[in-house]
């Protein structure tokens, strides 16, 4: 069953002009809406929430954009902002009471209760489309904020419900000015407030505890899904809503697959376990990765790769400064990785290339064979939040990950196009590839950039000695006691 009740309890606090402990203050939502209106100017801005899941057994999570502006966590809702000569009117459309549906989904507030809860004028969501039609017929320009990029269809197109809604409006009003607007709200979401940072700290603390629980308990013979189960148990037990993304718990060769999700392999002594996990707490997601030796000690090849990745992370940390270019951390880390891979025999030189098409006319950097993703990303209401996507330099208040990695895939020969140059390259690299094949290491941490410097938030063991000490300690039979403060904070949002 999906929970509706947290919104009801929140409403009681809204009436008192307060916010839940550790939650976003009510006044902050109003300030965010005002800031969006000031940014977009006169006209209509429509922010679409997510609909009820297709199946009752599926979980629901609100659109990050609607949640950011209203705190509303129930499905089938939308926000309309109408701005005229600097004055702004706001309407929240929500689903009305329905006793028949509530048998399946739980109680909903009445429209009157919803208005008191949200601190906004509220209307029945069944009036939403007609309201949009009326506003367009009156000559208003309308910007739609929604989720327009979905999974590709068989024809390669991306179709979402929000796209269908926007296209239908445009077809009904061919002369109207209807457009999608993603950038304005993402610019606002990019800089985190004190309340948001507090929620991220809670999400990160729970995620760190999950990492530490696995390090205390896991042994060779476990299945990857047992690690996932322990991680997500720790999340929920400490007040997280859910994982912020699909948990990655890959071992052995699975450590070299960046978005490995099957999590279904028995793990053996001598192998590595890579855990890329993040708890979502009050909507805000952490993202922390650790790579650990199941035997308790890294083998010499594993340790060589691990220490190289850790040195690259340090370089990325040192390059993340207020006013520095956004690409500075990645460039610093990439330089360390390239030099290190040369010393391990996995690259010919720090700037060496290979043929990346079968004609031999296009070349790519050899570093990309082992390090093929960016150094990091913002975190927030989405695990890949827009913190660093819309600016050219780092600024105070950024919350981000720094996550270098090295992935030595066994099928590297299949990755490389078959050209004479690539065949010669593989022959030269073969001794090192035989030594390091199947080793994947990623170390990912969460950080806050302040006037005093870069603050490391996700303090799980990460140095070689720390990780080995955690893995060699006597195996625990149960997770650590839950964090009472986190649990109490979460429970106060429940009925």
Secondary structure by P-SEA (a helix, b strand, c coil): ccccaaaaaaaaaaaacccccccccaaaaaaaaaaaaaaaccbbbbbbbbcccccccbbbbccaaaaacccccccbbbbbbbbcccbbbbbbbbbcccccccccccccccaaaaaaaaccccccccaaaaaaaaaaaabbbbbbbcccccccccccccccaaaaaaaaaaaaccccbbbbbccaaaaaaccccaaaaaaaaaaaaaaaaaaaaaaacccccccaaaaaaaaaaaaaaaccccccccccccccccccccccccccccccccbbbbbbcccccccbbbbbbbbbbccccccaaaaaaaaaaaaaaaaaaaacccccccaaaaaaaaaaaaaaaaaacccccccccccccccccbbbbccccccccccccccccccccccccccccccccbbbbbbbbccccccccccccccaaaaaaaaaaaaaaaacccbbbbbbbbbbbccccccccccccccaaaaaaaaacccccccccccaaaaaaaaaacc
